[in-house]
Amino acid sequence: MVFIIGALLLLTYCSDVKQSATYQDVIHALCGKNAQRACSVCVSVYCFGTCITFFIIIGDQWDRFLTYAHGPDFCHYWYMNRTFTIIVTSTVLVLPLCFPKRIDFLKYASALGVLGVVYVVFLVSIKYFVGPVNPGPIRTSPRSWTDVFIVVPTICFGYQCHVSVIPVYSCLEKRTVKEFTKTISVAMAICIMAYTFTAIFGYWTFGSKVSQDVLVSYKPDPEVLVAIIMIAAKIYTTYPILLFCGRAAAESLWIDLRKLPPETIASQERTRRIVQTLIWFVTSLALAVIIPNIADVISLLGGMAAVFILVFPGMCLLKVAQEVSTSDGSRHKYRLFLATSILFIVLGMFILGVVTTQAIMHDINSGTTTPSKPKTICN
């Protein structure tokens, strides 16, 4: 958490100093054009993959809700089929939120998502205390020290907000690092408590019998059905944020490759935004229907999240260290910044390598066995 929060503060500081509005703009201002291009590619790929994941989660939540509300035969009705529910609900609830030019348009919708998360946390905690609790075996330590790396992709994926933090900061009316530090502290405190309480009380309630989606482990009473819908609502309101960041990165690459002059950039902005949004939305939606297994996506995105949390911020800090050494000549500050930047970069590349290797080995091992159908309720 020290690295995650430290990187957020560093990116905010660099954005404030360089007056940058996006993650890739900060990288451009500090590390140069080539680094910006690499960053834009990474942001585009990561956000696109995350958007696919969000649609998969939406499909999972609707499958579970309809299983409880209607019965396991809901798949046989075309209007309750997974493909239909994902496409229709996403088009109606998500697409209209994806077109705005500024990210602050989403502040009210995002507040609804936060309330949904808080509801789930309270539900899981209360369910543990009111019982009945009949958990399976509860492990208190990993089987092997290498098991620690298995959860790294999920942790990085869960706490990665670094790509969207700069666009949010650029839209603040009172734009100061001091004020935004308070915002970051509150936001991370909410995330930590939400993840921790849900994980602890959910695991204590069911032990080794707990499902990957803890809500599936509960009996389908009304409050659980509400929680399932609230999680879907959270995803509906989060998808546009990632689309916004990915679209900005893709647009920077498009402008760079086409070498568009400033007047053309300004005059064609609205058309580009609409076309890019539609292409992004339709392709990510189509791939989510084709790839219904969230684990296939998260295993790769978790490693890439480490790049945004550690590697790129480490590069920025390295540049700041160089500027410090030439400006005030402070050796102690320079050495501290230099050592910290190297630690960020090395740790980020290590996590990226380990997680990517694990994902590739998993795919290779899966390919040597009999292929199985994707794990969805309908099949």
C-alpha positions as CSV (number, residue, x, y, z in Angstrom):
1,M,0.0,0.0,0.0
2,V,2.9,2.3,0.6
3,F,4.0,2.0,-3.0
4,I,0.4,2.4,-4.3
5,I,-0.3,5.5,-2.4
6,G,3.2,6.9,-2.9
7,A,2.8,6.5,-6.7
8,L,-0.6,8.3,-6.6
9,L,0.9,11.2,-4.7
10,L,3.9,11.3,-7.1
11,L,1.7,11.3,-10.2
12,T,-0.4,14.1,-8.7
13,Y,2.6,16.2,-7.9
14,C,4.0,15.7,-11.4
15,S,0.7,16.5,-13.0
16,D,0.5,19.7,-10.9
17,V,4.0,20.8,-11.8
18,K,3.7,20.0,-15.5
19,Q,0.0,21.0,-15.9
20,S,-0.8,17.6,-17.4
21,A,-4.4,16.3,-17.8
22,T,-3.8,12.6,-18.5
23,Y,-1.4,9.8,-17.3
24,Q,0.4,9.7,-20.7
25,D,0.8,13.5,-20.7
26,V,2.7,13.3,-17.4
27,I,5.0,10.6,-18.9
28,H,5.5,12.8,-21.9
29,A,6.4,15.9,-19.8
30,L,8.9,14.0,-17.7
31,C,10.2,11.2,-19.8
32,G,9.9,12.3,-23.4
33,K,7.9,11.4,-26.5
34,N,8.9,7.7,-26.9
35,A,8.0,7.0,-23.3
36,Q,4.7,8.6,-23.9
37,R,4.0,6.4,-26.9
38,A,4.8,3.3,-24.9
39,C,2.6,4.5,-22.1
40,S,-0.3,5.3,-24.4
41,V,-0.1,1.8,-25.8
42,C,-0.1,0.2,-22.3
43,V,-2.9,2.4,-21.1
44,S,-5.0,1.6,-24.2
45,V,-4.4,-2.2,-23.9
46,Y,-5.0,-2.2,-20.1
47,C,-8.2,-0.1,-20.2
48,F,-9.6,-2.1,-23.1
49,G,-8.9,-5.4,-21.3
50,T,-10.5,-3.9,-18.1
51,C,-13.6,-2.9,-20.0
52,I,-13.9,-6.4,-21.3
53,T,-13.7,-7.7,-17.7
54,F,-16.4,-5.3,-16.6
55,F,-18.8,-6.6,-19.2
56,I,-18.0,-10.1,-18.1
57,I,-18.8,-9.2,-14.5
58,I,-22.1,-7.6,-15.6
59,G,-23.0,-10.9,-17.3
60,D,-22.1,-12.9,-14.3
61,Q,-24.2,-10.7,-12.0
62,W,-27.3,-11.0,-14.2
63,D,-26.8,-14.7,-14.5
64,R,-26.8,-15.1,-10.8
65,F,-29.7,-12.7,-10.2
66,L,-31.9,-14.5,-12.8
67,T,-30.9,-17.9,-11.4
68,Y,-32.2,-16.9,-8.0
69,A,-35.2,-14.8,-9.2
70,H,-36.4,-17.1,-12.0
71,G,-34.7,-20.4,-11.8
72,P,-31.8,-22.3,-13.5
73,D,-33.8,-22.6,-16.7
74,F,-33.7,-18.8,-17.4
75,C,-31.1,-19.5,-20.1
76,H,-33.7,-21.0,-22.3
77,Y,-35.5,-17.7,-22.6
78,W,-33.9,-15.4,-25.2
79,Y,-34.7,-12.2,-23.2
80,M,-32.9,-13.6,-20.2
81,N,-30.0,-15.1,-22.0
82,R,-26.5,-13.8,-21.0
83,T,-25.7,-12.3,-24.3
84,F,-29.0,-10.5,-24.5
85,T,-28.8,-9.1,-20.9
86,I,-25.2,-7.9,-21.4
87,I,-25.8,-6.2,-24.7
88,V,-29.1,-4.5,-23.9
89,T,-28.4,-3.3,-20.3
90,S,-24.9,-2.1,-21.3
91,T,-26.2,-0.2,-24.3
92,V,-28.9,1.4,-22.3
93,L,-27.0,2.1,-19.0
94,V,-23.4,2.4,-20.0
95,L,-23.1,3.8,-23.5
96,P,-24.8,7.2,-22.8
97,L,-22.2,7.8,-20.0
98,C,-19.3,7.2,-22.4
99,F,-19.5,10.2,-24.7
100,P,-18.8,13.2,-22.4
101,K,-15.6,15.1,-23.0
102,R,-14.7,15.6,-19.3
103,I,-14.5,12.8,-16.7
104,D,-16.1,14.9,-13.9
105,F,-19.4,14.3,-15.7
106,L,-19.4,10.8,-14.0
107,K,-19.1,12.0,-10.4
108,Y,-22.8,11.4,-9.6
109,A,-23.0,8.0,-11.3
110,S,-19.8,7.0,-9.5
111,A,-21.3,8.0,-6.1
112,L,-24.0,5.4,-6.8
113,G,-21.3,2.8,-7.4
114,V,-19.6,3.6,-4.1
115,L,-22.9,3.2,-2.2
116,G,-23.2,-0.2,-3.9
117,V,-19.8,-1.3,-2.6
118,V,-20.6,0.0,0.9
119,Y,-23.9,-2.0,0.9
120,V,-22.1,-5.2,0.0
121,V,-19.5,-4.7,2.8
122,F,-22.2,-4.2,5.4
123,L,-24.1,-7.2,4.1
124,V,-21.2,-9.6,4.3
125,S,-20.2,-8.3,7.7
126,I,-23.7,-8.5,9.1
127,K,-24.3,-12.0,7.7
128,Y,-21.2,-13.2,9.6
129,F,-22.4,-11.9,12.9
130,V,-26.1,-12.9,12.6
131,G,-25.2,-16.4,11.3
132,P,-25.6,-19.2,10.9
133,V,-21.9,-19.7,10.3
134,N,-20.7,-23.2,9.2
135,P,-17.4,-22.7,7.5
136,G,-15.2,-25.3,5.9
137,P,-11.5,-25.6,6.7
138,I,-9.9,-22.2,7.3
139,R,-6.3,-21.8,6.2
140,T,-4.1,-19.3,8.1
141,S,-1.1,-19.4,5.9
142,P,-0.2,-20.2,2.3
143,R,0.8,-23.7,1.3
144,S,4.0,-22.3,-0.3
145,W,5.7,-18.9,-0.3
146,T,5.2,-18.8,-4.1
147,D,1.4,-18.8,-3.5
148,V,1.8,-15.1,-2.6
149,F,2.4,-14.3,-6.3
150,I,-0.9,-16.0,-7.2
151,V,-2.8,-13.1,-5.6
152,V,-0.6,-10.3,-7.0
153,P,-2.6,-9.9,-10.2
154,T,-5.9,-9.5,-8.3
155,I,-4.4,-7.1,-5.8
156,C,-2.8,-4.9,-8.5
157,F,-6.0,-5.0,-10.6
158,G,-8.1,-4.1,-7.5
159,Y,-6.0,-1.2,-6.4
160,Q,-5.0,0.2,-9.8
161,C,-6.5,3.7,-10.1
162,H,-3.4,5.5,-11.2
163,V,-4.5,5.8,-14.9
164,S,-7.7,7.6,-13.9
165,V,-6.3,9.7,-11.0
166,I,-4.8,12.4,-13.2
167,P,-7.9,13.1,-15.3
168,V,-9.9,13.3,-12.1
169,Y,-7.3,15.7,-10.5
170,S,-7.3,17.9,-13.6
171,C,-11.1,18.5,-13.3
172,L,-11.0,19.6,-9.6
173,E,-12.0,23.2,-8.9
174,K,-9.6,23.5,-6.0
175,R,-6.6,21.9,-7.7
176,T,-3.8,21.6,-5.1
177,V,-1.7,18.6,-4.2
178,K,-2.5,19.1,-0.5
179,E,-6.3,18.9,-1.0
180,F,-6.0,16.0,-3.4
181,T,-3.9,14.1,-0.9
182,K,-6.9,14.2,1.4
183,T,-9.1,12.8,-1.4
184,I,-6.6,10.0,-2.1
185,S,-6.4,9.1,1.6
186,V,-10.1,8.9,2.0
187,A,-10.6,6.9,-1.3
188,M,-7.8,4.4,-0.4
189,A,-9.2,4.0,3.1
190,I,-12.6,3.1,1.7
191,C,-11.0,0.6,-0.7
192,I,-8.9,-1.0,2.0
193,M,-11.8,-1.4,4.4
194,A,-14.1,-2.6,1.7
195,Y,-11.7,-5.3,0.4
196,T,-10.5,-6.3,3.9
197,F,-13.8,-6.6,5.6
198,T,-15.5,-8.4,2.7
199,A,-12.6,-10.8,2.4
200,I,-12.3,-11.5,6.1
201,F,-15.9,-11.9,7.0
202,G,-16.7,-13.7,3.8
203,Y,-13.9,-16.2,4.4
204,W,-14.8,-16.6,8.1
205,T,-18.4,-17.3,7.1
206,F,-17.7,-20.1,4.5
207,G,-14.0,-21.0,4.9
208,S,-12.6,-23.1,2.1
209,K,-16.2,-23.5,0.8
210,V,-16.4,-19.8,-0.2
211,S,-17.0,-19.1,-3.9
212,Q,-14.8,-16.7,-5.8
213,D,-17.8,-14.4,-5.9
214,V,-18.7,-14.4,-2.2
215,L,-22.3,-13.4,-2.9
216,V,-22.9,-16.7,-4.7
217,S,-22.2,-18.5,-1.4
218,Y,-25.2,-17.0,0.3
219,K,-28.8,-18.2,0.1
220,P,-30.7,-16.1,-2.4
221,D,-32.7,-14.0,0.0
222,P,-33.8,-10.4,-1.0
223,E,-30.9,-8.6,0.5
224,V,-28.4,-10.8,-1.4
225,L,-30.3,-10.2,-4.7
226,V,-30.1,-6.4,-4.0
227,A,-26.3,-6.8,-3.5
228,I,-25.9,-8.6,-6.8
229,I,-27.7,-5.8,-8.6
230,M,-25.6,-3.2,-6.7
231,I,-22.4,-4.8,-7.9
232,A,-23.7,-4.7,-11.4
233,A,-24.6,-1.0,-10.9
234,K,-21.0,-0.4,-9.7
235,I,-19.6,-1.9,-12.9
236,Y,-22.1,0.1,-15.0
237,T,-20.7,3.3,-13.5
238,T,-17.1,2.4,-13.5
239,Y,-16.8,1.2,-17.2
240,P,-17.1,4.8,-18.6
241,I,-14.1,5.9,-16.5
242,L,-11.8,3.3,-18.0
243,L,-13.2,4.0,-21.5
244,F,-12.4,7.7,-21.0
245,C,-8.8,7.0,-20.0
246,G,-8.3,4.4,-22.8
247,R,-9.9,6.7,-25.4
248,A,-7.6,9.5,-24.4
249,A,-4.5,7.3,-24.8
250,A,-5.7,5.9,-28.1
251,E,-6.4,9.5,-29.3
252,S,-2.9,10.6,-28.4
253,L,-1.5,7.8,-30.5
254,W,-3.8,8.6,-33.4
255,I,-2.8,12.3,-33.3
256,D,0.8,11.4,-33.0
257,L,0.8,8.9,-35.9
258,R,-1.3,11.2,-38.2
259,K,0.7,14.3,-37.1
260,L,-2.5,16.3,-37.0
261,P,-2.1,20.1,-36.7
262,P,-3.7,21.9,-33.7
263,E,-6.5,23.4,-35.7
264,T,-7.5,20.0,-37.1
265,I,-7.3,18.4,-33.6
266,A,-9.7,21.0,-32.3
267,S,-12.2,21.0,-35.2
268,Q,-12.5,17.2,-35.4
269,E,-12.5,16.5,-31.7
270,R,-16.2,15.8,-31.3
271,T,-16.3,13.5,-34.3
272,R,-13.2,11.6,-33.2
273,R,-14.6,11.2,-29.7
274,I,-17.9,9.8,-30.9
275,V,-16.3,7.4,-33.3
276,Q,-13.7,6.2,-30.9
277,T,-16.3,5.6,-28.2
278,L,-18.6,3.6,-30.4
279,I,-15.7,1.4,-31.7
280,W,-14.3,0.9,-28.2
281,F,-17.7,0.0,-26.7
282,V,-18.8,-2.4,-29.5
283,T,-15.5,-4.3,-29.7
284,S,-15.2,-4.7,-25.9
285,L,-18.8,-5.8,-25.7
286,A,-18.4,-8.3,-28.4
287,L,-15.2,-9.8,-26.9
288,A,-16.9,-10.0,-23.4
289,V,-19.6,-12.2,-25.0
290,I,-17.0,-14.4,-26.7
291,I,-14.7,-14.6,-23.6
292,P,-17.0,-15.2,-20.6
293,N,-14.2,-16.2,-18.2
294,I,-12.9,-13.3,-16.1
295,A,-9.8,-15.1,-14.9
296,D,-8.4,-15.3,-18.5
297,V,-8.4,-11.5,-18.6
298,I,-7.3,-10.6,-15.0
299,S,-4.3,-12.9,-15.1
300,L,-2.8,-10.7,-17.8
301,L,-4.1,-7.3,-16.6
302,G,-2.8,-7.7,-13.1
303,G,0.8,-7.7,-14.4
304,M,0.2,-4.7,-16.5
305,A,-1.4,-2.9,-13.6
306,A,2.0,-3.2,-11.8
307,V,3.5,-1.1,-14.7
308,F,1.2,1.8,-13.9
309,I,1.6,1.5,-10.2
310,L,5.3,1.1,-10.1
311,V,7.3,1.3,-13.4
312,F,6.0,4.5,-14.9
313,P,5.9,6.4,-11.6
314,G,9.4,5.1,-10.9
315,M,10.5,6.6,-14.2
316,C,8.9,9.9,-13.3
317,L,10.6,9.9,-9.9
318,L,14.0,9.2,-11.6
319,K,13.5,12.2,-13.7
320,V,12.6,14.3,-10.7
321,A,15.7,13.0,-9.0
322,Q,17.8,14.3,-11.9
323,E,16.1,17.7,-11.8
324,V,16.8,17.9,-8.0
325,S,20.5,17.1,-8.5
326,T,20.9,19.9,-11.0
327,S,18.7,22.5,-9.2
328,D,19.6,22.6,-5.5
329,G,22.4,20.1,-5.4
330,S,21.0,18.3,-2.4
331,R,22.8,15.0,-2.4
332,H,20.6,13.3,0.3
333,K,17.4,14.1,-1.5
334,Y,18.9,13.0,-4.8
335,R,20.1,9.7,-3.4
336,L,16.7,9.1,-1.7
337,F,14.8,9.8,-4.9
338,L,17.2,7.8,-7.0
339,A,17.0,4.7,-4.7
340,T,13.2,4.9,-4.4
341,S,12.8,5.2,-8.2
342,I,15.1,2.2,-8.8
343,L,13.1,0.2,-6.3
344,F,9.8,1.1,-8.0
345,I,11.1,0.2,-11.4
346,V,12.8,-3.1,-10.4
347,L,9.8,-4.2,-8.3
348,G,7.3,-3.4,-11.0
349,M,9.3,-5.2,-13.7
350,F,9.7,-8.2,-11.4
351,I,5.9,-8.4,-10.7
352,L,5.2,-8.0,-14.4
353,G,7.6,-10.8,-15.3
354,V,6.3,-13.2,-12.6
355,V,2.6,-12.6,-13.3
356,T,3.0,-12.8,-17.1
357,T,5.0,-16.0,-16.8
358,Q,2.4,-17.5,-14.5
359,A,-0.4,-16.6,-17.0
360,I,1.5,-18.1,-20.0
361,M,2.4,-21.3,-18.1
362,H,-1.3,-21.6,-17.0
363,D,-2.4,-21.3,-20.7
364,I,0.3,-23.9,-21.8
365,N,-0.8,-26.3,-19.0
366,S,-4.4,-25.8,-19.9
367,G,-3.7,-26.5,-23.5
368,T,-2.2,-29.9,-22.7
369,T,-5.4,-31.1,-21.1
370,T,-8.9,-31.5,-22.5
371,P,-10.4,-28.1,-23.2
372,S,-13.3,-27.2,-21.0
373,K,-16.2,-25.0,-21.6
374,P,-16.1,-21.5,-20.1
375,K,-17.6,-21.6,-16.6
376,T,-20.9,-19.8,-16.9
377,I,-24.2,-20.7,-15.3
378,C,-25.9,-21.4,-18.6
379,N,-23.4,-24.2,-19.7
